[in-house]
Amino acid sequence: MGKKIVLAGGSGFLGKSLANFLLGKGYQVVILSRNSAPLDGQIKYVQWDGKTLGDWASEIDGSYAVVNFTGKSVNCIYTKKNREEIVSSRLDSVRVLREAILQCKQPPQAFVQAGSLAIFGDTTERCDENAPFGSGFSVDVCKQWETEFFKEALTTPRQVLLRIGFALGKDGGALEPLKKLVSLNLGGTVGSGKQYISWLHIDDLNNMFLEAIENTSYSGIYNATGPTPITNKEFMKSLRNVMGKGWTPPAPTPFVWLGAYLFMQTEPSLALTGRNCVPKKLVDSGFTFQYTDIEVALKDLISS
Ligand SMILES: NC(=O)c1ccc[n+]([C@@H]2O[C@H](COP(=O)([O-])OP(=O)(O)OC[C@H]3O[C@@H](n4cnc5c(N)ncnc54)[C@H](OP(=O)(O)O)[C@@H]3O)[C@@H](O)[C@H]2O)c1
């Protein structure tokens, strides 16, 4: 049997994709979820609450690596209650996983955390790992998340945090609503269109997680995004091209606010702001990207 990797919060968009990728590499996968689903093909589900130690912690002992994807989706309206849950679900899961690791007889060799490029705020300046942080709620969430993850320096496991960009995949994530808008002939430039999208193909992201798990030289914080960020205007044009749609009128900012709140039940800033991030540490460490051209990436995800 292959080595075991535990994916906390692995039932979502990124976790499910990584789980299937790891199975293909010969690993055993255990997903920690608040819902009980005894067995999903070769994936074992174990129930936890994301905040208190329980029987689930025995899965961590003797495992090869732990990857934490847990967090209430940020794709919602930022009410007080939602904001609190966005923060607590992230901080609590990091804390309780650390507690579980600290009580292991055989600790995993890697503890990998899904973080976010949102820490850089809304900026068109190029951001590598050392760029200044932005300001606002999402930035504060990311700062608290990273601080919690590195609060206690663990000798074993090695700790890696991937600040993930705009991950493009087949089943879910941010591409789904955009595809829907384009198919309804509503996929024009969003707002000014000057906000950047630091995108990456999910195959590249899965390989980044694999490196973080297996490559013992990986440590600390990485911008987990592609090397070719583009503006929203360029992104929407490429998406329309790939979906066979011609020019579509832009969606002005007030229209986006209304549409986000009334129809999509989400936070308008998710579409109206952006960041221009580059994966400097990954490039320096020799990581090879499969997808650097947006149209090639979108064709792969949409046409196949
Ligand atoms: N997708 C992206 O492009 C992207 C970009 C940057 C950062 N990230 C970050 O990467 C992580 C994973 O992203 P994703 O797209 O896979 O998210 P997702 O599909 O929403 O999955 C997150 C998982 O977290 C668990 N969860 C949700 N609310 C929770 C709560 N209140 N308490 C405990 N567990 C909770 C859920 O698992 P159960 O319901 O099974 O318990 C859910 O499946 C998130 O932290 C996200 O912020 C994602």
The ligand as an SDF file (V2000), in Angstrom:
LIG
                    3D

 48 52  0  0  0  0  0  0  0  0999 V2000
  -10.0380   27.6350   -5.3550 N   0  0  0  0  0  0  0  0  0  0  0  0
   -9.1260   28.6110   -5.4930 C   0  0  0  0  0  0  0  0  0  0  0  0
   -8.8840   29.1140   -6.6210 O   0  0  0  0  0  0  0  0  0  0  0  0
   -8.3960   29.1220   -4.2720 C   0  0  0  0  0  0  0  0  0  0  0  0
   -7.5540   30.2260   -4.4040 C   0  0  0  0  0  0  0  0  0  0  0  0
   -6.8700   30.7040   -3.2950 C   0  0  0  0  0  0  0  0  0  0  0  0
   -7.0120   30.0770   -2.0780 C   0  0  0  0  0  0  0  0  0  0  0  0
   -7.8340   29.0060   -1.9430 N   0  0  0  0  0  0  0  0  0  0  0  0
   -7.9920   28.3890   -0.6170 C   0  0  0  0  0  0  0  0  0  0  0  0
   -7.7460   26.9910   -0.6950 O   0  0  0  0  0  0  0  0  0  0  0  0
   -8.6210   26.2980    0.2100 C   0  0  0  0  0  0  0  0  0  0  0  0
   -9.4080   25.2430   -0.5600 C   0  0  0  0  0  0  0  0  0  0  0  0
  -10.0950   25.8680   -1.6370 O   0  0  0  0  0  0  0  0  0  0  0  0
  -11.3160   25.1430   -2.3730 P   0  0  0  0  0  0  0  0  0  0  0  0
  -11.5950   25.9390   -3.5950 O   0  0  0  0  0  0  0  0  0  0  0  0
  -11.0570   23.6870   -2.4750 O   0  0  0  0  0  0  0  0  0  0  0  0
  -12.4730   25.4070   -1.3110 O   0  0  0  0  0  0  0  0  0  0  0  0
  -13.8530   24.6080   -1.0900 P   0  0  0  0  0  0  0  0  0  0  0  0
  -14.2420   23.8920   -2.3350 O   0  0  0  0  0  0  0  0  0  0  0  0
  -14.8200   25.5740   -0.5010 O   0  0  0  0  0  0  0  0  0  0  0  0
  -13.4480   23.5060    0.0090 O   0  0  0  0  0  0  0  0  0  0  0  0
  -13.0840   23.8390    1.3230 C   0  0  0  0  0  0  0  0  0  0  0  0
  -13.5040   22.7510    2.2910 C   0  0  0  0  0  0  0  0  0  0  0  0
  -13.4310   23.2770    3.6170 O   0  0  0  0  0  0  0  0  0  0  0  0
  -14.4240   22.6820    4.4330 C   0  0  0  0  0  0  0  0  0  0  0  0
  -15.1280   23.7230    5.1810 N   0  0  0  0  0  0  0  0  0  0  0  0
  -15.9170   24.7150    4.6950 C   0  0  0  0  0  0  0  0  0  0  0  0
  -16.3960   25.4730    5.7080 N   0  0  0  0  0  0  0  0  0  0  0  0
  -15.9150   24.9280    6.8530 C   0  0  0  0  0  0  0  0  0  0  0  0
  -16.0640   25.2460    8.2260 C   0  0  0  0  0  0  0  0  0  0  0  0
  -16.8200   26.2750    8.6270 N   0  0  0  0  0  0  0  0  0  0  0  0
  -15.4230   24.4870    9.1290 N   0  0  0  0  0  0  0  0  0  0  0  0
  -14.6740   23.4330    8.7460 C   0  0  0  0  0  0  0  0  0  0  0  0
  -14.5070   23.0630    7.4470 N   0  0  0  0  0  0  0  0  0  0  0  0
  -15.1100   23.8130    6.5170 C   0  0  0  0  0  0  0  0  0  0  0  0
  -15.4170   21.9600    3.5240 C   0  0  0  0  0  0  0  0  0  0  0  0
  -15.3050   20.5550    3.7610 O   0  0  0  0  0  0  0  0  0  0  0  0
  -16.4830   19.7020    4.4770 P   0  0  0  0  0  0  0  0  0  0  0  0
  -17.7730   20.3950    4.1460 O   0  0  0  0  0  0  0  0  0  0  0  0
  -16.3520   18.3650    3.8330 O   0  0  0  0  0  0  0  0  0  0  0  0
  -16.1550   19.6950    5.9230 O   0  0  0  0  0  0  0  0  0  0  0  0
  -14.9520   22.2930    2.1130 C   0  0  0  0  0  0  0  0  0  0  0  0
  -15.0270   21.1850    1.2270 O   0  0  0  0  0  0  0  0  0  0  0  0
   -9.5190   27.3670    0.8670 C   0  0  0  0  0  0  0  0  0  0  0  0
   -9.0030   27.7040    2.1280 O   0  0  0  0  0  0  0  0  0  0  0  0
   -9.4080   28.5340   -0.0940 C   0  0  0  0  0  0  0  0  0  0  0  0
   -9.5880   29.7920    0.5630 O   0  0  0  0  0  0  0  0  0  0  0  0
   -8.5460   28.5250   -3.0140 C   0  0  0  0  0  0  0  0  0  0  0  0
  1  2  1  0
  2  3  2  0
  2  4  1  0
  4  5  1  0
  4 48  2  0
  5  6  2  0
  6  7  1  0
  7  8  2  0
  8  9  1  0
  8 48  1  0
  9 10  1  0
  9 46  1  0
 10 11  1  0
 11 12  1  0
 11 44  1  0
 12 13  1  0
 13 14  1  0
 14 15  2  0
 14 16  1  0
 14 17  1  0
 17 18  1  0
 18 19  2  0
 18 20  1  0
 18 21  1  0
 21 22  1  0
 22 23  1  0
 23 24  1  0
 23 42  1  0
 24 25  1  0
 25 26  1  0
 25 36  1  0
 26 27  1  0
 26 35  1  0
 27 28  2  0
 28 29  1  0
 29 30  1  0
 29 35  2  0
 30 31  1  0
 30 32  2  0
 32 33  1  0
 33 34  2  0
 34 35  1  0
 36 37  1  0
 36 42  1  0
 37 38  1  0
 38 39  2  0
 38 40  1  0
 38 41  1  0
 42 43  1  0
 44 45  1  0
 44 46  1  0
 46 47  1  0
M  CHG  2   8   1  16  -1
M  END
$$$$
